[in-house]
Amino acid sequence: MGRHSITFPCLDTKLVPMHKVKSNDYNPNFVASPEMKLLTHSIEEDGLTQPIVTFYDDEADIYVVVDGFHRYVILRDHFKCVEVPVVGL
């Protein structure tokens, strides 16, 4: 078997200003209120255990959410974070 090289973007987490992070326009995922409350409680109890996965749009100078939309919404709306941890693709 050959060896394969992989990258680890999870090791390159950085804090970026919340105003530079935008949701994507293709996320059809909906989470009911009780589950959002559970996610909020989890973040309150354990902290944020996973960064928001984004891709950087250099033309617009923004980070577009690929994964972690609901964490992003909770950090933005409930915790009123001014910065958010992201990893890029």
Secondary structure, 3 states (H helix, E strand, C coil): CCCCCCCCHHHCCEEEEHHHEECCCCCCCCCCHHHHHHHHHHHHHHCCCCCEEEEEECCCCEEEEEECHHHHHHHHHHCCCCEEEEEEC
